Amino acid sequence: MRPLTSALENGFERFFASLSSYTVDRLCRDSAFELVPAKTILFESDAVPKSLLVLGKGVVQLFQSVNGQEITFLVVQSLACLNTAFVLNGTRLPVSARAIEPSSILSIPAVVVRRIFSADGTFRQLIVDDLTRTQSIMLRELVSLRTETAFERLKDWVLTAIREAEYAISIDLPFGKSLLASRLGMAPETLSRNLARLEKSGILMEERKLRITNLEKFRQLAGIDPRQS
């Protein structure tokens, strides 16, 4: 099966939507599509990327191992490019990437990406938008780490997850507590203490599930006016 056909069936429709058929054909001619299992290492830190990796469906952890301990910098979900800047400038990757759950990955040769980036304005805008989105996320993460307490970071993450699930009473999470602790920049025991505090505010996390157990307390935590709900 051709990479394009496989990719369109596995979450990449929006990636190709704005591009001409000619550009899509050039991108996919030498590309490879793969469904990778959980725990697959997609790239290693300090390597010069040979391909642009695009995540269609799934969850990917960007991390680095320091003195035997993994530090998570970002958890990427849904449609996203994983190593854009380093493909464009040909520099070494500062992080490694691992699939957290089965994920669809499109690999486009770096030389092809750079060539089309120079020649096609629509593709160039797509890449710039991806870089802008990534920078915005990373800057917000940095501000959060520097200005918020561990509990505030956890609360913000939980409230964002609940809002994205349209305030469902129970939602499934893409990863468990150990990765969440690393993702939020805190030790596992610190996460446990703050989850206990959060439970008193009407939110319970059970490994990979989040539940609102007390709607009134949750509204207070989220700053929701009961008259508006």
Residue pairs with C-beta under 8 A, 6 or more apart in sequence:
2 28
3 28
3 31
3 32
3 33
3 106
4 16
4 24
4 25
4 28
4 31
6 33
7 15
7 16
7 28
7 31
7 33
7 56
7 104
7 106
8 16
10 33
10 35
10 56
10 57
10 104
11 56
11 57
11 78
11 79
11 104
12 54
12 56
12 79
12 104
12 106
14 79
15 54
15 56
15 79
15 106
15 126
16 24
16 27
18 122
18 125
18 126
19 27
19 120
19 122
19 123
19 126
20 120
20 122
23 116
23 120
23 122
23 123
26 112
26 116
27 108
27 112
27 113
27 116
27 123
28 108
29 112
30 108
30 109
30 112
31 106
31 107
31 108
31 109
31 112
32 51
32 106
32 107
33 104
33 105
33 106
33 107
34 104
34 105
34 107
35 102
35 103
35 104
35 105
36 42
36 58
36 99
36 102
36 103
36 104
36 105
37 99
37 102
38 99
38 100
38 101
38 102
39 98
39 99
40 98
40 99
40 103
41 96
41 97
41 98
42 53
42 60
42 82
42 97
42 98
42 99
42 105
43 49
43 53
43 82
43 83
43 93
43 96
43 97
44 93
44 96
45 64
45 92
45 93
45 94
45 95
45 96
46 92
46 93
47 92
47 93
48 86
48 90
48 91
48 92
48 93
49 83
49 86
49 87
49 93
49 110
50 109
50 110
51 87
51 107
51 108
51 109
51 110
52 81
52 83
52 84
52 87
52 107
52 108
52 109
52 110
52 113
53 81
53 82
53 83
53 97
53 105
53 106
53 107
54 79
54 80
54 81
54 82
54 105
54 106
54 107
54 108
55 76
55 77
55 78
55 79
55 80
55 81
55 82
55 103
55 104
55 105
56 79
56 103
56 104
56 105
56 106
57 78
57 103
57 104
58 77
58 99
58 100
58 101
58 102
58 103
58 104
58 105
59 75
59 76
59 77
59 99
59 100
59 101
59 103
59 174
59 175
60 75
60 76
60 77
60 82
60 97
60 98
60 99
60 100
60 103
61 72
61 74
61 75
61 76
61 97
61 98
61 99
61 100
61 175
61 179
62 72
62 73
62 74
62 75
62 76
62 82
62 95
62 96
62 97
63 70
63 71
63 72
63 73
63 95
63 96
63 97
63 98
63 182
64 70
64 71
64 73
64 94
64 95
64 96
65 71
65 96
70 182
71 182
72 179
72 182
72 183
73 95
73 138
73 141
74 137
74 138
74 141
74 183
75 100
75 174
75 175
75 179
75 183
76 82
77 174
80 130
80 133
80 134
81 127
81 130
81 134
82 97
83 93
83 97
84 127
84 130
84 131
84 134
85 91
85 131
85 134
86 92
86 93
87 110
87 113
87 114
88 113
88 114
88 117
88 127
90 110
99 105
100 174
100 175
100 179
101 174
101 175
113 127
116 123
117 123
117 124
117 127
118 124
144 152
144 153
144 156
145 153
145 185
148 156
150 184
150 185
150 186
150 190
150 191
150 194
151 194
151 197
151 198
153 184
153 185
153 186
154 184
154 186
154 191
154 194
154 195
154 198
155 198
155 221
157 180
157 183
157 184
158 198
158 203
158 205
158 210
159 221
159 222
161 171
161 173
161 210
162 168
162 171
162 203
162 210
162 212
162 222
165 171
167 212
169 211
169 212
170 209
170 210
170 211
170 212
171 209
171 210
171 211
172 208
172 209
173 180
173 205
173 208
173 209
173 210
174 208
175 183
175 208
176 207
176 208
177 188
177 191
177 192
177 195
177 205
177 207
178 188
180 191
181 187
181 188
181 190
181 191
184 191
186 194
195 205
198 204
198 205
199 213
200 217
201 214
201 217
201 218
201 220
201 221
202 212
202 213
202 214
202 215
202 216
202 217
202 218
202 221
203 210
203 211
203 212
203 213
203 218
203 221
204 210
204 211
204 213
205 211
212 218
216 226
218 224
219 225
219 226
219 229
